[in-house]
């Protein structure tokens, strides 16, 4: 038993030291992609529908990409440099994006829920041809970014468990018999 004690101490110390010195990977900003659909439910464009895409940086919440074709004009992230996504306690509320040129339009995020988000437009500022529409957002899963971590952590945990079981057997097998067990045969 005494010869195994230094091995146990050494193994335990090595495992503890390796866990303490392991540096977590730095958190990198990820880009999250969405597809959105606009269904016009009021104004002169009713019942038209439109769709587009956007992507945002998870650290800044600013748009990294935006694509939307509205009334014959293609819009991108440079048309509203202040555009961003909104969250409340980690819950996605929608997109904030506005264009003031004619036709003007805005994506307005929800206040409490993404279901409150909507699209508003004005075809000609002087004529008052305006309306609104509902929005739906669908997150796009990218296999290279949203992939589930591989089995390496599980294999490491299994290896540690197996090693601890082997070590326990060696310890139990090397315990000298109790004095009461000597000579009972």
C-alpha positions in Angstrom: 0.0 0.0 0.0 2.8 2.4 0.9 4.4 1.9 -2.5 1.2 2.8 -4.3 0.6 6.0 -2.3 3.3 8.0 -4.1 1.9 6.9 -7.5 -1.6 8.0 -6.4 -0.3 11.3 -5.2 1.7 11.8 -8.4 -1.3 10.9 -10.6 -3.7 13.1 -8.7 -1.3 16.0 -8.7 -0.6 15.5 -12.5 -4.3 15.5 -13.3 -5.0 18.5 -11.1 -2.1 20.5 -12.5 -3.0 19.7 -16.1 -6.6 20.8 -15.5 -5.4 24.0 -13.8 -3.0 24.9 -16.6 -5.4 24.1 -19.4 -6.2 27.4 -21.1 -9.7 27.7 -22.4 -9.9 28.7 -26.1 -10.6 32.4 -26.5 -14.1 33.3 -27.4 -14.4 34.2 -31.0 -17.1 36.2 -32.5 -19.4 34.1 -34.6 -21.5 35.2 -37.5 -25.2 34.2 -37.4 -27.2 34.0 -40.5 -31.0 34.6 -40.9 -33.5 34.5 -43.7 -36.5 36.8 -43.3 -39.9 37.1 -45.0 -42.1 40.2 -45.2 -45.8 39.8 -45.8 -47.4 43.2 -46.5 -50.8 43.3 -44.8 -51.7 47.0 -45.2 -51.2 49.8 -47.7 -50.9 49.9 -51.5 -48.5 46.9 -51.6 -50.9 44.5 -49.9 -50.7 41.4 -50.3 -47.2 41.4 -51.7 -44.4 39.5 -50.0 -40.7 40.0 -50.0 -37.7 38.1 -48.6 -34.1 38.7 -47.8 -31.1 37.6 -45.7 -28.9 39.1 -43.1 -26.0 38.1 -40.9 -24.6 39.6 -37.7 -21.6 39.5 -35.5 -22.4 37.9 -32.1 -20.1 40.3 -30.2 -21.1 43.6 -31.7 -24.6 42.6 -32.9 -23.9 44.8 -36.0 -24.8 43.5 -39.4 -22.0 41.9 -41.4 -24.3 41.2 -44.4 -27.7 42.3 -45.6 -29.6 41.6 -48.8 -33.1 42.8 -49.6 -34.8 43.6 -52.9 -37.6 46.0 -52.4 -39.6 47.7 -55.2 -36.8 47.1 -57.7 -33.9 48.3 -55.6 -31.3 46.0 -54.0 -30.3 47.1 -50.5 -27.3 45.9 -48.5 -25.6 46.5 -45.1 -24.0 49.8 -46.3 -27.4 51.4 -46.8 -27.9 51.5 -43.0 -24.5 51.5 -41.3 -26.2 51.6 -37.8 -28.3 48.5 -38.5 -28.3 45.9 -35.7 -30.1 43.0 -34.2 -31.9 43.3 -30.9 -32.0 40.8 -28.0 -33.6 40.8 -24.5 -31.9 38.4 -22.1 -30.6 36.3 -25.0 -34.0 36.2 -26.8 -33.9 37.4 -30.4 -36.3 40.3 -30.9 -35.6 41.2 -34.5 -33.8 43.5 -36.8 -33.4 47.3 -36.8 -32.7 48.6 -40.3 -34.0 51.8 -41.9 -33.7 53.5 -45.3 -34.9 57.1 -45.7 -34.7 57.4 -49.5 -37.9 56.9 -51.5 -39.3 54.3 -51.1 -38.4 54.5 -47.4 -38.8 51.5 -45.1 -37.9 50.2 -41.7 -37.5 46.9 -40.0 -38.6 47.4 -36.4 -37.7 44.8 -33.7 -40.3 43.5 -31.2 -40.2 45.0 -27.7 -40.9 41.8 -25.7 -41.0 39.1 -28.4 -39.9 38.6 -32.0 -43.6 38.1 -32.9 -44.0 41.9 -32.4 -41.4 42.8 -35.0 -42.8 44.4 -38.1 -41.9 46.1 -41.4 -43.1 49.6 -42.3 -42.9 51.4 -45.6 -43.7 54.7 -47.4 -43.7 54.7 -51.2 -43.7 58.4 -51.6 -43.2 60.7 -48.6 -45.5 63.4 -49.9 -48.4 61.2 -51.0 -48.7 59.2 -47.8 -48.7 55.8 -49.6 -47.6 53.8 -46.6 -48.3 50.5 -45.1 -46.9 47.7 -42.9 -46.2 44.1 -42.9 -45.5 41.2 -40.6 -42.0 39.6 -40.4 -40.8 36.1 -39.9 -37.2 35.2 -39.2 -35.5 31.8 -39.8 -32.1 31.2 -38.5 -29.8 29.4 -41.0 -27.7 26.6 -39.6 -24.2 26.6 -41.0 -22.5 23.2 -40.6 -19.0 24.7 -40.3 -20.1 27.1 -37.4 -23.1 25.5 -35.7 -21.6 21.9 -35.7 -22.0 19.9 -32.5 -18.6 19.3 -30.8 -16.9 16.0 -31.6 -16.6 13.0 -29.4 -13.1 14.0 -28.1 -14.3 15.3 -24.7 -16.4 12.1 -24.1 -13.4 9.9 -25.1 -11.2 11.8 -22.7 -13.7 11.4 -19.9 -14.1 7.7 -20.6 -10.3 7.2 -20.6 -10.0 9.0 -17.2 -12.8 6.8 -15.8 -11.2 3.6 -17.1 -7.8 4.6 -15.7 -9.3 5.4 -12.3 -11.1 2.0 -12.3 -7.8 0.2 -13.1 -6.0 2.2 -10.4 -8.7 1.3 -7.9 -8.3 -2.5 -8.7 -4.6 -2.2 -8.2 -5.0 -0.5 -4.9 -7.6 -3.1 -3.7 -5.4 -5.9 -4.9 -2.4 -4.7 -3.0 -4.0 -4.3 0.4 -2.5 -6.7 2.8 -4.9 -9.1 4.5 -6.3 -8.2 7.9 -4.9 -10.0 10.9 -8.2 -11.6 11.5 -8.0 -13.2 8.0 -4.6 -14.8 8.4 -4.6 -18.5 9.2 -8.4 -18.9 8.7 -7.9 -21.6 6.1 
